[in-house]
């Protein structure tokens, strides 16, 4: 094919003009898209953080309210039964999810997940058990039903007053950590039971109820 010439120069040989304006436009559009994507990602992350913060605040507030509702009774009952009020309250928080579990609410009022029956009253519910290695499995079991939190707390204290739980008594221990360790694998099958209780006691400064 012959080269078509214009003004003595081959059109095929002529280099194409580099369109800087178009390239600049494309670059600006690309930067704008990236900026929008970044802003969108930041908005999503901030929204997630805000929701997490709000959830943590709500949990903390509800736990504080729950502690206030049972704290004085726990203090009195624990003194009468030679056990730690801090451990009692921590167990109530852990076992009842700070008073929000179905078992802990009316008409059951079982704060500590105690199985069996109370004065002939019980309810059958699903529960998770630990096989001793940290693995959990679900079973159906009977749990005690109480008229109110007061009976639940007193029954719990009576249970810990038995000889089999002597490792939780104030007179047999040097600190609440000894008591929580004695509960692990005995009161609950959860192998991390002591560490969970200790963290709750430390977080909410529950040792103030031991004096």
C-alpha positions in Angstrom: 0.0 0.0 0.0 1.3 3.4 -0.9 1.9 5.9 1.8 -0.5 8.9 1.5 1.4 12.0 1.7 0.3 15.4 2.9 2.5 18.3 2.5 5.4 16.1 1.6 5.2 13.9 4.7 3.9 10.4 5.0 0.8 10.2 7.2 1.8 6.7 8.2 5.2 7.8 9.4 3.8 10.8 11.3 3.8 10.2 15.1 0.5 10.4 16.8 -0.1 13.4 19.0 -0.1 12.6 22.8 -3.3 14.1 24.2 -2.1 15.5 27.6 -5.5 17.1 28.3 -7.3 13.8 27.9 -4.7 11.9 30.0 -5.0 14.6 32.7 -8.8 14.2 32.7 -8.6 10.4 33.0 -6.1 10.8 35.9 -8.3 13.2 37.7 -11.3 11.0 37.3 -9.3 8.0 38.6 -8.1 10.0 41.6 -11.7 11.1 42.3 -12.9 7.5 42.1 -10.2 6.3 44.5 -10.9 9.1 46.9 -14.6 8.3 46.9 -13.8 4.6 47.6 -11.5 5.5 50.4 -14.0 7.9 52.0 -16.7 5.2 51.7 -14.4 2.6 53.4 -13.6 5.1 56.2 -17.3 5.8 56.7 -18.0 2.0 57.0 -15.2 1.5 59.4 -16.2 4.4 61.6 -19.8 3.2 61.6 -18.7 -0.3 62.7 -16.5 1.2 65.4 -19.4 3.4 66.6 -21.8 0.4 66.7 -19.2 -1.7 68.6 -18.6 1.2 71.1 -22.4 1.6 71.6 -22.8 -2.1 72.2 -20.0 -2.1 74.7 -21.5 0.9 76.5 -24.9 -0.8 76.6 -23.4 -4.0 78.0 -21.4 -2.1 80.6 -24.4 -0.1 81.7 -26.7 -3.1 81.9 -24.0 -5.0 83.9 -23.6 -2.2 86.3 -27.3 -2.0 86.8 -27.4 -5.8 87.3 -24.7 -5.6 89.9 -26.5 -2.8 91.7 -29.6 -4.9 91.8 -28.0 -7.9 93.5 -24.9 -6.5 95.2 -26.2 -5.8 98.7 -28.0 -9.1 99.0 -24.9 -10.9 97.7 -22.8 -9.1 100.3 -25.1 -10.1 103.2 -25.7 -13.7 102.1 -21.9 -14.2 101.5 -21.0 -13.0 105.0 -23.5 -15.4 106.5 -22.1 -18.4 104.5 -18.4 -17.7 104.6 -18.0 -17.2 100.9 -16.9 -14.4 98.6 -19.5 -11.9 97.4 -17.3 -11.0 94.5 -17.3 -14.6 93.3 -21.1 -14.9 93.8 -21.7 -11.7 91.8 -19.2 -12.7 89.1 -20.9 -16.1 88.7 -24.3 -14.5 88.5 -23.0 -12.2 85.7 -21.4 -15.0 83.8 -24.1 -17.6 84.2 -27.0 -15.3 83.5 -25.3 -13.0 81.0 -25.8 -10.1 83.5 -29.5 -11.0 84.1 -30.6 -11.2 80.4 -30.7 -15.0 79.9 -34.1 -16.7 79.7 -33.3 -18.9 82.7 -32.4 -15.9 84.9 -35.6 -14.0 84.1 -39.2 -14.5 85.3 -40.6 -16.9 85.9 -37.4 -18.9 86.5 -35.1 -16.4 88.4 -32.1 -18.9 88.2 -29.0 -16.7 88.3 -26.4 -19.4 88.6 -27.5 -22.1 86.2 -28.1 -24.6 89.0 -29.5 -27.8 87.8 -32.2 -30.0 89.4 -35.3 -28.7 91.1 -36.1 -26.3 93.9 -39.0 -27.2 96.1 -40.3 -29.3 93.3 -40.0 -26.7 90.6 -37.8 -27.0 87.5 -37.6 -26.2 83.8 -36.0 -28.2 81.0 -33.7 -26.1 78.7 -30.7 -26.6 76.4 -27.3 -25.9 77.7 -23.6 -26.2 76.6 -21.2 -28.5 78.3 -17.4 -28.7 78.1 -15.9 -32.1 77.5 -12.8 -31.2 79.5 -10.6 -30.2 76.5 -12.3 -26.9 75.7 -14.7 -28.4 73.2 -18.4 -27.8 73.9 -21.5 -29.8 73.1 -25.2 -29.2 73.7 -27.5 -31.1 75.9 -31.0 -30.8 77.4 -31.2 -30.6 81.2 -33.4 -29.6 84.1 -32.7 -26.4 86.0 -34.1 -25.1 89.3 -36.9 -22.5 89.3 -37.0 -19.9 92.1 -39.7 -17.4 93.2 -37.1 -14.5 93.0 -33.4 -13.6 92.9 -33.2 -13.8 96.7 -34.0 -17.5 96.8 -31.7 -18.2 93.9 -28.8 -16.4 95.7 -29.5 -18.1 99.0 -29.7 -21.6 97.4 -26.4 -20.9 95.6 -24.8 -20.0 99.0 -26.2 -23.1 100.6 -24.7 -25.2 97.8 -21.3 -23.6 98.2 -21.5 -24.2 102.0 -21.4 -27.9 101.5 -18.2 -29.7 102.2 -17.6 -30.5 98.6 -17.1 -26.8 97.9 -14.9 -26.1 100.9 -12.2 -24.8 98.5 -14.4 -21.8 97.9 -14.8 -20.8 101.5 -13.1 -17.6 102.8 -11.8 -19.5 105.8 -10.1 -22.1 103.5 -8.6 -19.7 101.0 -6.3 -16.7 100.8 -8.1 -14.9 97.9 -11.0 -15.0 95.5 -8.7 -16.6 92.9 -8.4 -19.7 95.0 -12.2 -19.9 95.1 -12.7 -19.4 91.4 -10.0 -22.1 90.7 -11.9 -24.5 93.1 -15.1 -23.9 91.1 -13.4 -24.8 87.8 -14.2 -28.4 86.7 -16.4 -28.8 89.7 -19.2 -26.3 89.6 -18.8 -25.8 85.8 -17.2 -28.0 83.2 -15.7 -25.0 81.4 -11.9 -25.3 81.6 -11.6 -21.5 81.4 -14.2 -20.8 84.2 -11.7 -19.4 86.7 -10.1 -16.9 84.3 -13.5 -15.7 83.1 -14.7 -15.1 86.7 -11.4 -13.4 87.6 -11.7 -11.1 84.6 -15.3 -10.1 85.6 -14.2 -9.5 89.2 -11.3 -7.3 88.1 -13.3 -5.4 85.5 -16.1 -4.4 87.8 -14.0 -4.2 91.0 -16.3 -6.7 92.7 -13.9 -7.2 95.6 -15.4 -4.1 97.2 -18.4 -6.4 98.1 -16.1 -8.7 100.1 -15.7 -6.3 103.0 
